[in-house]
Structure formats: C-alpha cells, structure tokens
Amino acid sequence: MQAPQAASLAVFPHEGLSKTLYNALLLLAVLAGTILTSYRFTFGVRDFDLLYWLITAAYLLDIAYCLNLSVKRGLTVLSGRRGIARNYLHGWFAVDLLAALPFGWLFSVLSPEAFPAAAAGAALLRMAKIGKASAVFRDIREGLSVNPALMRLVTFGFWLLTVLHLMACGWVLIGAGEQGRPAADQYLRALYWSITTIATIGYGDYTPDKNSNLQIGYTIGVMVFGVGMYGYIIGNVATLIANLDMARAFYRNKMEEINDFLRRKRVPADLQKRVRDYYAYLWETQRSVSAAPIAAELPHTLSQEILLFLNRTLIEKVSLFRNADEIFIREIVQLLKPISFLPRDYIIRQGEYGDCMYFLSSGEVEVLIDGSRVAQLGHGSPFGETALIQGEKRMATVRALTYCDVYLLSKADFDQLRARYPDFDAQVKEVMAARRRALREKP
C-alpha cells in the first residue's frame, strides 16, 4: 500500500495585488542596494552592518520568490516548478545570484589583504541588480491599473535619481571632490555638482581641475548626457504631466472643438449653453464625453460581462428586471442604449408616434397630459411602453425635472423580448395596467 503523497505547495500568482506590492518593495531594495553599495565603495566604507545584511537577505529572498512564481510567456502561463525554474535559469538567475552573494564580506574575511582590489568587483556585481528594474517596472505597468503617464513619470524619476547618485560618486572617485571634508559633505557637494551640470545650470563654483584630463573628460561626458536629459525633460515630462489625467485632457479638447463648432455655425447663446451643460454633466457623472462604448469593441461574452457590471445599478432599480432570469438580463443589457437629459428637456412629447421605451436610471421626470402634471417618476421607473404595446401615439408628455440618465429600448428589440420571454411580457402588461389605474384615479 502506497503512502499518500504530500500536497505540493502552490506557486505565487504572476499577477495581482500581491505581485505588485512585491515588485514595489523589490524596486526599493534594488535602489537602496545600488545607492548604498556605490556610496560605500566610493568612500571606502568596510562596515558590514545591518543594512548590508538586510539588502543581502532581500536579494536572496528574490531568488526564492522567482523560483516559486508562475510566469506568463506570451499567452502561456507556466505554473509548474520545472518550467518556472528553466525559464528563470535562462533569465535573471545569474545576475540575481551574483548580486545576492556577499562577496564583499567574504573577501574581507577570507582575504583581507586582497579586499581593496576585490571591492570594485564585488560592488559592480551587487549593483548589477539595477538592470532588473526595467523588467520590474514593465511588470507593474502590465499588472496595475494605473495611468500610463504617471507610471512613466515614476520610472523616469527612479532612473534620474540613480544616475544623479552614480555621477556624484564618480565625481568623488576621480578626485574632484573636496577630499579634506567628511564623506557626507563630499557626497552632498558632488551631488550638487551633478545636478547643476545635468540641469545645464552650471554655476561654476565646482569645476574640474584644469590640469586633470580625467576630470575634464568626465565633465564633458556628464554635460553631453545633461543636454540629452534636458531635451528629454522638455520634450516629454511636460506632456506626461499634462496627460496624467487623459480623460480630462480629452474633455478639454472636446469642449474646444464643440465651442468652435457652435461659434462658426452661429448657434444661439442659450442653445450653446445647453450643449455645454450636457457635456459638463457627462463629465461630472461619468468622467467621459465619449459616446462610443468600449464594450462594443470586445468579444460577445466579454462585452456581456462589462455591460452587466456597468448596468448593475439599473438592474437592481427597475422592477421589470428584479425577478428576471440571468439569460434575459444578459440579453437586455446589450440592447439598452444610455442617454442623458438636462433639466426641462422633453424626453417624450404627447401625440408623437412611439418607437422606443425608456428606463430611468437616475433623476426625476414629470408626466404631463394636455399640459397638466399627472405623475412624477423617480429612478428605476420604466415609461413610454404604452405606445409600443398599443401601436398608438404617445398619450402623455414626459419631461426631465433634473439631470436624468435613461436607457432606451427600441420597439423592435422590445417586441422581440416580449415574444421570447412571456414573463417579461406579463410584467409589462401589469405595469401598464397599474399606470392606467393611477391616471384614472387622479382628480
């Protein structure tokens, strides 16, 4: 009799909030490791304190995490540990391992006399981990629902901080720093020099030694890099900041286009105001002015899920939908068309032929017969179905009292639903009968 096999531990998911949080912590560890390692090498610090071992532990933990992390390659997800290990060994494993091993401490213990010569190599191996930052940022962009412009701005700030620090360390290493000062003072002044040089400000209070070709060459390289960085900032960062809220930018452009059109066509001022109020209402309530739903571009099943989510409030409010089965709900949400009305807009006019009915999602409307109010309807109310059922003219006028969001259902779709779903047909007749009784009871 075979002994039962122990259940294997599940691998970590390749996406989700936990992966995003881990990536953020890894970026902090990589940035701290790069800054601390280069700083200590620059100023010859040989103390392997708590920070050194915390970074070492974080890098070792990253290796263990990656060996137990499912991987998405194209459209395929690797969830078996053998496939995960093979993928990792052919990827970042070598860099992660070399960066995690405490070579600096090993050299100081095993061969103290060789430590100064080996320190540069140990520092470079540990700082090689910074190369993984680009892949980590890419994972965050793909797994986190965040504004792309904001993500690019964060990425730019990360690399700019890293470059400024490394250039400051380089300035000290070539002997251009004020050697007589403490290490922290030298670093602060070197960082000041790198910022003023890259920003093309260059006050001139810290300059290379005119007799040192190394310092002059290093400064030239930093200045060339600074010119390129300055051009990048001017050409991209302003656009990134402007596009942090892409929906608002689109709204502003749309309103400029609409205002220009209204002016050129000499539309009356009161009508212009109503048009602007309409788009302002769409922006305030939906943060969008686009009439083309994204769901229309999606596959049928995915479109259904999106529409069910977007219309869940309406489905809960409208009495006709509360007891309907899921198949009916999935069909009707694809037939409803959202429309918004301003206060005092006429949604239905008495005497016109009805070719659609409406479901009031939000707001209030009044029902008028021959100019007199006979009813007031709130959110969740259907109206306009009587003319569809009887094939007659509209018996009443419906006018918006407030800003209203309604969903339109055409007569062809309405008749099709009634023919397919007898329960829906019976509920429509009940609503119509109740409304007639209410109208007859009005004094």
C-alpha positions, 0 to 999 in steps of 0.5 A: 500500500502506497503512502499518500503523497504530500500536497505540493505547495502552490506557486505565487500568482504572476499577477495581482495585488500581491505581485505588485506590492512585491515588485514595489518593495523589490524596486526599493531594495534594488535602489537602496542596494545600488545607492548604498553599495556605490556610496560605500565603495566610493568612500571606502566604507568596510562596515558590514552592518545591518543594512548590508545584511538586510539588502543581502537577505532581500536579494536572496529572498528574490531568488526564492520568490522567482523560483516559486512564481508562475510566469506568463510567456506570451499567452502561456502561463507556466505554473509548474516548478520545472518550467518556472525554474528553466525559464528563470535559469535562462533569465535573471538567475545569474545576475540575481545570484551574483548580486545576492552573494556577499562577496564583499564580506567574504573577501574581507574575511577570507582575504583581507589583504586582497579586499581593496582590489576585490571591492570594485568587483564585488560592488559592480556585481551587487549593483548589477541588480539595477538592470532588473528594474526595467523588467520590474517596472514593465511588470507593474505597468502590465499588472496595475491599473494605473495611468500610463503617464504617471507610471512613466513619470515614476520610472523616469524619476527612479532612473534620474535619481540613480544616475544623479547618485552614480555621477556624484560618486564618480565625481568623488572617485576621480578626485574632484571632490573636496577630499579634506571634508567628511564623506557626507559633505563630499557626497552632498557637494558632488551631488550638487555638482551633478545636478547643476551640470545635468540641469545645464545650470552650471554655476561654476563654483565646482569645476574640474581641475584644469590640469586633470584630463580625467576630470575634464573628460568626465565633465564633458561626458556628464554635460553631453548626457545633461543636454540629452536629459534636458531635451528629454525633460522638455520634450516629454515630462511636460506632456506626461504631466499634462496627460496624467489625467487623459480623460480630462485632457480629452474633455478639454479638447472636446469642449474646444472643438464643440465651442468652435463648432457652435461659434462658426455655425452661429448657434444661439447663446442659450442653445450653446449653453445647453450643449455645454451643460450636457457635456459638463454633466457627462463629465461630472457623472461619468468622467467621459464625453465619449459616446462610443462604448468600449464594450462594443469593441470586445468579444460577445461574452466579454462585452456581456460581462462589462455591460452587466457590471456597468448596468448593475445599478439599473438592474437592481432599480427597475422592477421589470428586471428584479425577478428576471432570469440571468439569460434575459438580463444578459440579453437586455443589457446589450440592447439598452442604449444610455442617454442623458437629459438636462433639466426641462428637456422633453424626453417624450412629447404627447401625440408623437408616434412611439418607437422606443421605451425608456428606463430611468436610471437616475433623476426625476421626470414629470408626466404631463397630459394636455399640459397638466402634471399627472405623475412624477417618476423617480429612478428605476421607473420604466415609461413610454411602453404604452405606445409600443404595446398599443401601436398608438401615439404617445398619450402623455408628455414626459419631461426631465425635472433634473439631470436624468440618465435613461436607457432606451429600448427600441420597439423592435428589440422590445417586441422581440423580448416580449415574444421570447420571454412571456414573463417579461411580457406579463410584467409589462402588461401589469405595469401598464395596467397599474399606470392606467389605474393611477391616471384614472384615479387622479382628480 
